Amino acid sequence: MNFMNARIAIIGGTGVYEGLNLENVREIDLDTPFGKPSDSIKIGELEGIRVAFIPRHGKGHIFSPTNVPYRANVYALKKIGVERIISVCAVGSLKDDIKPLDIVIPDQLYDKTKFRPNTFFEDIVVHVGFAEPFCPELRNLAIDVLKDLKYEFHEKGIYVCIEGPQFSTKAESQVHRTLGFDIIGMTALPEAKLAREAEICYLTIATVTDYDVWKEEEVDVATVLENMAKSEERVKNMLKKLIPRIPEERNCPCKDALKFAITTQKEYITPQIRRKLSLLLEKYL
């Protein structure tokens, strides 16, 4: 067994990692053509299954949502054999019936970020389908687990991703509600887009911490942190049940996302591009 490889990865906060109590943990430091990941990657066993973990904001929460090295994180996970990413994140609610401490398994994304590189393919044009941004297979498994656990959850929702690090103004929050968005956060993009380009399945487990500012006077950071801590136990229980249910074989479109995009670009893939992106392109060259 290669102890430096894992099929499943979790991206989230250090609180989630500490609550998982992974066994036989090893740390690896990787470099990528897009720089270093947020932190070293921890690889250990959860319920007998090898799992990788990256703290999205780095040790000590040093990276703002804009400055998270998303490309390096996803590329590094691809490098160690990851085929599925489970993202754990905190969000605000834009709907009355989505309450703080609920869990949401979003099915759609809306991108309002402005300054983040959102593709690996800067040197060639690679159009990748993204109509369904989350892996349907992982979503269905997560929903089944949440039903079994009888937690308060919502099996779909539109996640609007803003740049941050500031929270919304009241005007922005009201417009987001008018547009029909369900939850608001700062980290699902470009993470989900990059996972798709890397042909990695991607799931978001969103824990609701607050009602944003459409309902509250201010988003209180202390309350957000308190509700995040309260949610960690349920997320840990969910992951312990979800990960053993994930089959080795993938039966979803995520695994072939580049199939038609790359075939139309082969003549433009120079040796320099091949060296930089060989990990993503090797299946098709």
Rosetta blueprint (number, residue, H / E / L):
1 M L
2 N L
3 F L
4 M L
5 N L
6 A L
7 R L
8 I E
9 A E
10 I E
11 I E
12 G E
13 G L
14 T H
15 G H
16 V H
17 Y H
18 E H
19 G H
20 L H
21 N L
22 L L
23 E E
24 N E
25 V E
26 R E
27 E E
28 I E
29 D L
30 L L
31 D L
32 T E
33 P L
34 F L
35 G E
36 K L
37 P L
38 S L
39 D L
40 S L
41 I E
42 K E
43 I E
44 G E
45 E E
46 L E
47 E L
48 G L
49 I E
50 R E
51 V E
52 A E
53 F E
54 I E
55 P E
56 R L
57 H L
58 G L
59 K L
60 G L
61 H L
62 I L
63 F L
64 S L
65 P L
66 T L
67 N L
68 V L
69 P L
70 Y H
71 R H
72 A H
73 N H
74 V H
75 Y H
76 A H
77 L H
78 K H
79 K H
80 I L
81 G L
82 V L
83 E L
84 R E
85 I E
86 I E
87 S E
88 V E
89 C E
90 A E
91 V E
92 G E
93 S E
94 L L
95 K L
96 D L
97 D L
98 I L
99 K L
100 P L
101 L L
102 D L
103 I E
104 V E
105 I L
106 P L
107 D L
108 Q E
109 L E
110 Y E
111 D E
112 K E
113 T L
114 K L
115 F L
116 R L
117 P L
118 N L
119 T L
120 F L
121 F L
122 E L
123 D L
124 I L
125 V L
126 V L
127 H L
128 V L
129 G L
130 F L
131 A L
132 E L
133 P L
134 F L
135 C L
136 P H
137 E H
138 L H
139 R H
140 N H
141 L H
142 A H
143 I H
144 D H
145 V H
146 L H
147 K H
148 D H
149 L H
150 K L
151 Y L
152 E L
153 F E
154 H E
155 E L
156 K L
157 G L
158 I E
159 Y E
160 V E
161 C E
162 I E
163 E L
164 G L
165 P L
166 Q L
167 F L
168 S L
169 T L
170 K H
171 A H
172 E H
173 S H
174 Q H
175 V H
176 H H
177 R H
178 T H
179 L L
180 G L
181 F L
182 D L
183 I E
184 I E
185 G E
186 M L
187 T L
188 A L
189 L L
190 P L
191 E H
192 A H
193 K H
194 L H
195 A H
196 R H
197 E H
198 A L
199 E L
200 I L
201 C E
202 Y E
203 L E
204 T E
205 I E
206 A E
207 T E
208 V E
209 T E
210 D E
211 Y L
212 D H
213 V H
214 W H
215 K H
216 E L
217 E L
218 E L
219 V L
220 D L
221 V H
222 A H
223 T H
224 V H
225 L H
226 E H
227 N H
228 M H
229 A H
230 K H
231 S H
232 E H
233 E H
234 R H
235 V H
236 K H
237 N H
238 M H
239 L H
240 K H
241 K H
242 L H
243 I H
244 P H
245 R H
246 I L
247 P L
248 E L
249 E L
250 R L
251 N L
252 C L
253 P H
254 C H
255 K H
256 D H
257 A L
258 L L
259 K H
260 F H
261 A H
262 I H
263 T H
264 T L
265 Q L
266 K H
267 E H
268 Y H
269 I L
270 T L
271 P H
272 Q H
273 I H
274 R H
275 R H
276 K H
277 L H
278 S H
279 L H
280 L H
281 L H
282 E L
283 K L
284 Y L
285 L L
